[in-house]
């Protein structure tokens, strides 16, 4: 019989949540263990012990952000099981454009960008994995035959492109009305 490995300690989970809150406020690019540890009531030594390295902590924080993203996507799938792809993309946009989600989405953009420029660092694979996550969830809102087709794959890629492009624009400019109008205009064109 193989013994299962225990999950993270309660202290590690607590410090991860505190560090995640800190990262939402301060970002990850220039994160330094000393100020982070002081802000969350720990020490750099404890963080290194629990997460193995600064890179290990960054990977844990990116995984934590990804869990929030996946929870949102799953909620759309669960709460709106009978809508089409364009309707699902509209629900996702409602969530993405909410001002309360800006810190998470700014952190996501930071991780996404660093994943592209530092593929061997702790960010490695983050961008590619989030693309797969989103495409998988969007596929749920297509009929099985459409989902399996090249046209269906292109259609959900287009929906993702609309959402991500508008999100980047919204984060850069804060112009909710213009970006929302653009999303709705593009998604209208996706409806039969």
C-alpha positions in Angstrom: 0.0 0.0 0.0 1.3 3.4 -1.0 0.9 6.2 1.6 -0.6 9.4 0.3 1.5 12.5 0.8 0.0 15.0 3.2 -1.2 18.3 1.7 0.4 21.6 2.5 0.5 22.5 6.2 -2.0 24.9 7.5 0.8 27.5 8.0 1.9 27.1 4.4 -1.7 27.6 3.2 -2.1 30.6 5.4 1.1 32.2 4.2 0.2 31.5 0.6 -3.1 33.3 1.0 -1.4 36.2 2.7 1.3 36.3 0.0 -1.4 36.1 -2.7 -3.2 39.2 -1.2 0.2 40.9 -1.1 0.9 40.0 -4.8 -2.5 41.3 -5.9 -1.6 44.6 -4.4 2.1 44.8 -5.4 2.6 42.4 -8.4 5.1 39.7 -8.8 7.8 41.1 -11.1 10.0 42.7 -8.5 8.8 40.7 -5.6 11.3 40.6 -2.8 11.1 38.1 0.1 12.1 40.5 2.9 9.3 43.1 2.3 6.8 40.3 1.5 7.7 38.4 4.6 7.4 41.5 6.8 4.0 42.4 5.3 2.6 38.9 6.0 4.0 38.3 9.4 6.7 35.8 8.5 10.4 35.7 7.6 12.3 35.1 4.4 13.7 31.9 6.0 10.3 30.5 6.7 9.1 31.3 3.1 12.1 29.6 1.7 11.6 26.6 3.9 8.0 26.2 3.0 8.2 27.0 -0.8 11.8 25.8 -1.5 12.9 29.0 -3.2 11.6 32.4 -4.4 10.8 30.7 -7.7 8.8 28.1 -5.8 6.8 30.8 -4.1 6.2 32.6 -7.4 5.0 29.3 -8.9 2.6 28.7 -6.0 1.3 32.3 -6.3 0.6 31.8 -10.1 -1.1 28.5 -9.3 -3.2 30.3 -6.7 -4.2 33.0 -9.3 -5.0 30.2 -11.8 -7.4 28.6 -9.3 -9.4 31.9 -9.1 -9.5 32.1 -12.8 -10.7 28.5 -13.2 -13.3 29.0 -10.5 -14.7 31.9 -12.4 -14.8 29.9 -15.7 -16.4 26.9 -13.9 -19.0 29.1 -12.4 -20.0 30.4 -15.8 -20.3 26.8 -17.0 -22.3 25.7 -14.0 -24.6 28.8 -13.8 -25.4 29.0 -17.5 -25.4 25.4 -18.9 -27.7 26.2 -21.8 -26.1 29.3 -23.4 -24.2 29.3 -26.6 -20.5 30.3 -27.0 -21.3 34.0 -27.6 -23.5 34.1 -24.5 -20.8 32.4 -22.4 -18.2 34.9 -23.6 -20.6 37.7 -22.6 -20.9 36.2 -19.1 -17.1 35.9 -18.9 -16.7 39.5 -20.0 -19.1 40.7 -17.3 -16.8 39.0 -14.7 -13.6 40.2 -16.4 -14.8 43.8 -16.6 -15.8 44.0 -12.9 -13.5 46.5 -11.1 -13.2 44.2 -8.1 -11.3 41.7 -10.4 -8.7 44.2 -11.7 -5.9 43.2 -9.2 -6.3 39.5 -10.1 -6.4 40.3 -13.8 -3.4 42.6 -13.6 -1.5 39.8 -11.9 -2.6 37.4 -14.6 -1.3 39.7 -17.3 1.9 40.0 -15.5 2.3 36.2 -15.2 1.2 35.8 -18.9 3.8 38.3 -20.1 6.6 36.9 -18.0 5.8 33.4 -19.2 6.5 34.5 -22.7 9.7 36.4 -22.0 11.1 34.0 -19.3 9.8 30.5 -20.3 12.4 28.7 -18.2 11.6 30.7 -15.0 8.9 30.1 -12.5 6.4 31.6 -15.0 7.2 28.9 -17.6 4.1 27.4 -19.2 1.7 29.8 -17.4 0.5 31.5 -20.6 0.0 28.3 -22.6 -1.8 26.6 -19.8 -4.3 29.5 -19.4 -5.0 29.4 -23.1 -5.8 25.7 -22.8 -7.9 26.3 -19.7 -10.0 29.0 -21.4 -10.4 27.1 -24.6 -11.5 23.9 -22.7 -14.2 25.9 -20.9 -15.4 27.7 -24.0 -15.7 24.4 -25.8 -18.3 23.3 -23.4 -20.7 25.9 -24.8 -20.5 24.4 -28.3 -22.5 21.5 -29.6 -20.4 18.2 -29.6 -20.2 18.2 -33.4 -19.2 21.9 -33.6 -16.7 21.4 -30.7 -14.9 18.7 -32.6 -14.6 20.6 -35.9 -11.8 22.9 -37.1 -14.4 25.7 -37.4 -15.5 25.2 -33.8 -11.9 25.4 -32.6 -11.4 28.6 -34.6 -14.7 30.0 -33.3 -13.7 29.5 -29.6 -10.2 30.9 -30.3 -11.9 34.0 -31.8 -14.0 34.3 -28.6 -10.9 34.0 -26.5 -9.1 36.6 -28.6 -12.0 39.1 -28.3 -12.0 38.7 -24.5 -8.3 38.8 -24.0 -7.8 41.8 -26.4 -10.6 43.8 -24.7 -9.3 42.9 -21.3 -5.8 44.2 -22.1 -7.3 47.4 -23.5 -9.6 47.8 -20.4 -6.7 47.3 -18.0 -4.6 49.8 -20.0 -7.2 52.5 -20.4 -10.0 51.9 -17.9 -12.5 52.6 -20.6 -15.3 50.1 -19.7 -17.9 51.5 -22.0 -15.8 51.3 -25.2 -14.4 47.9 -24.5 -17.7 46.5 -23.5 -19.3 47.9 -26.7 -16.5 46.3 -28.7 -17.0 42.9 -27.0 -20.7 42.9 -27.6 -20.3 44.0 -31.2 -17.8 41.3 -32.0 -19.8 38.6 -30.2 -23.0 39.5 -32.1 -21.1 38.5 -35.3 -20.5 35.1 -33.8 -24.2 34.3 -33.4 -25.9 32.4 -36.2 
